[in-house]
Amino acid sequence: MMVGAVVTLDADDLELAVKQRREAVAADSSLWPDPSKRPLFRDAGFHHHDDDETIRDRFIETMQTLGFRAHVCYTHRALPGIGDTDLLLVMYHALVRNLLRRYAGETVDFVFETKSEMDPLYGGLVMHALESLDLTRAPRGLPRRGSVTSRWVGCLSLTTFSRSRRPISREKRAGT
């Protein structure tokens, strides 16, 4: 099982580029030997497990031209006593916590793709990751500002951040 995040300085441009590529792929009839799949692709966008090999290749070509950094967390699915949802929660927590540490001092906005049983859990997941970093006094500190948004992205889930001029120290954040 794998979860991932895309980090970019310009989420709107990245999303627009993927949408434009999706429209171009959907319009190219040479890529659709089975025309019944085209409307599904138009609605859902690129999704590796649903796309045939030709469409996956177009997605990989597209990804090679975009400005982003990918972060992933993966594990063996068959862990005794842990269901898929619990495992996803643990994995997303690890991923979010690592992203918060990686981009400490930056403005971090998490945008989660919706349409799953995880939808109501995302906000709490990020808040828990922030609390755990604060409790453990993580050496890199916390982000300057953060927000969580859940929306149906249709083609890409994003984690965006903006550069701050200088990181805020733990002391300054605590007001001491």
BADO-18206 format. One line per 5 residues: their letters; for each residue x, y, z of C-alpha. Coordinates in nm, 3 decimals. Each point is the difference from the previous one (the first is absolute). Last residue first. Layout:
% BADO-18206
a) X/Y/Z | ... $
% end
This chain:
% BADO-18206
tgark) 0.945/3.400/2.473 | -0.312/0.025/-0.218 | -0.023/-0.374/-0.070 | 0.050/0.060/-0.373 | 0.295/0.230/0.077 $
ersip) 0.158/-0.267/0.217 | -0.060/-0.279/-0.255 | 0.172/0.212/-0.266 | -0.186/0.133/-0.301 | 0.159/-0.089/-0.332 $
rrsrs) 0.104/0.288/-0.226 | -0.148/0.164/-0.307 | -0.283/-0.250/-0.022 | -0.015/-0.227/-0.302 | -0.345/-0.122/-0.089 $
fttls) -0.124/-0.355/0.033 | -0.236/-0.225/-0.189 | -0.110/-0.356/0.060 | -0.194/-0.117/-0.298 | -0.239/-0.267/-0.119 $
lcgvw) -0.026/-0.026/-0.376 | -0.255/-0.072/-0.270 | -0.349/0.056/0.124 | 0.095/0.224/0.289 | -0.300/-0.085/0.210 $
rstvs) 0.042/0.219/0.300 | 0.138/-0.018/0.351 | 0.188/0.298/0.135 | 0.245/0.018/0.290 | 0.189/0.311/0.099 $
grrpl) 0.343/0.089/0.128 | 0.210/0.288/0.119 | 0.365/0.037/0.097 | 0.049/-0.375/-0.003 | 0.131/-0.164/0.316 $
grpar) 0.348/-0.051/0.135 | 0.299/-0.175/-0.161 | 0.117/-0.166/0.323 | -0.335/-0.162/0.077 | -0.097/0.093/0.353 $
tldls) -0.167/-0.339/0.048 | -0.322/0.162/0.118 | 0.005/0.260/-0.281 | 0.055/-0.261/-0.268 | -0.278/-0.215/0.147 $
elahm) -0.234/0.298/0.007 | 0.067/0.086/-0.365 | -0.054/-0.363/-0.106 | -0.324/-0.009/0.201 | -0.120/0.319/-0.172 $
vlggy) 0.081/-0.148/-0.341 | -0.192/-0.321/0.074 | -0.288/0.188/0.154 | -0.049/0.195/-0.322 | 0.030/-0.312/-0.217 $
lpdme) -0.244/-0.224/0.189 | -0.336/0.106/-0.147 | 0.114/-0.088/-0.355 | 0.164/-0.336/0.082 | -0.309/-0.200/-0.100 $
sktef) 0.076/0.108/-0.355 | -0.106/0.251/-0.263 | 0.230/0.290/0.088 | 0.347/0.091/-0.119 | 0.190/0.166/0.279 $
vfdvt) 0.138/0.353/-0.020 | 0.258/0.078/0.267 | 0.124/0.357/0.028 | 0.343/0.061/0.152 | 0.152/0.344/0.059 $
egayr) 0.368/-0.057/0.061 | 0.198/-0.001/0.326 | 0.004/-0.376/0.005 | -0.031/-0.143/-0.353 | 0.170/-0.335/0.061 $
rllnr) -0.146/-0.030/0.350 | -0.354/0.062/-0.121 | 0.060/-0.235/-0.293 | 0.126/-0.273/0.236 | -0.306/0.040/0.222 $
vlahy) -0.232/-0.012/-0.302 | 0.163/-0.319/-0.132 | 0.007/-0.175/0.339 | -0.361/0.097/0.070 | -0.101/-0.109/-0.351 $
mvlll) 0.157/-0.341/0.063 | -0.161/-0.048/0.339 | -0.339/0.108/-0.132 | 0.037/-0.222/-0.309 | 0.074/-0.298/0.227 $
dtdgi) -0.307/0.072/0.208 | -0.214/0.022/-0.313 | 0.146/-0.319/-0.149 | -0.048/-0.211/0.313 | 0.277/-0.072/0.248 $
gplar) -0.016/-0.323/0.199 | 0.273/-0.182/-0.191 | 0.185/0.218/-0.254 | -0.078/-0.119/-0.352 | 0.038/0.324/-0.195 $
htycv) 0.379/0.017/-0.003 | 0.100/0.362/0.034 | 0.034/0.324/-0.193 | 0.052/0.370/0.064 | 0.054/0.237/-0.287 $
harfg) 0.125/0.354/-0.060 | 0.006/0.158/-0.345 | 0.162/0.337/-0.077 | -0.159/0.222/-0.260 | 0.063/0.200/-0.316 $
ltqmt) -0.158/-0.190/-0.288 | 0.152/-0.140/-0.321 | 0.079/-0.354/0.120 | -0.352/-0.031/0.144 | -0.149/0.041/-0.347 $
eifrd) 0.203/-0.284/-0.149 | -0.099/-0.219/0.297 | -0.366/0.086/-0.062 | 0.031/-0.079/-0.369 | 0.158/-0.338/0.084 $
rited) -0.286/-0.076/0.240 | -0.244/0.070/-0.285 | 0.172/-0.253/-0.226 | 0.022/-0.259/0.278 | -0.370/0.003/0.084 $
ddhhh) -0.133/0.232/0.267 | -0.202/-0.114/0.301 | 0.285/-0.084/0.242 | 0.202/0.303/-0.108 | -0.271/0.261/0.042 $
fgadr) 0.023/0.289/-0.246 | -0.321/0.198/-0.028 | -0.324/-0.113/0.161 | -0.274/0.150/-0.219 | 0.183/0.014/-0.335 $
flprk) 0.151/-0.343/0.072 | -0.341/-0.153/0.059 | -0.126/0.161/-0.322 | 0.296/-0.153/-0.191 | -0.033/-0.355/0.132 $
spdpw) -0.298/-0.090/-0.220 | 0.205/0.087/-0.310 | 0.211/-0.319/0.032 | 0.287/0.051/-0.245 | 0.041/0.343/0.160 $
lssda) 0.347/0.149/-0.052 | -0.052/0.062/-0.373 | -0.310/0.206/0.090 | 0.214/0.283/0.141 | -0.256/0.228/0.170 $
avaer) 0.028/-0.170/0.341 | 0.380/0.027/-0.011 | -0.019/0.371/-0.085 | -0.257/0.065/0.274 | 0.214/-0.185/0.256 $
rqkva) 0.306/0.197/-0.111 | -0.188/0.327/0.052 | -0.117/-0.119/0.342 | 0.356/-0.095/0.098 | 0.135/0.340/-0.106 $
leldd) -0.282/0.181/0.183 | 0.068/-0.193/0.320 | 0.367/0.092/-0.010 | -0.077/0.364/-0.074 | -0.247/0.019/0.290 $
adltv) 0.227/-0.185/0.242 | 0.290/0.241/-0.043 | 0.285/-0.062/0.245 | -0.047/-0.373/-0.028 | -0.009/-0.308/0.219 $
vagvm) -0.173/-0.316/-0.123 | -0.106/-0.248/0.261 | -0.008/-0.375/0.021 | -0.160/-0.304/0.150 | 0.104/-0.357/-0.076 $
m) -0.128/-0.348/0.085 $
% end
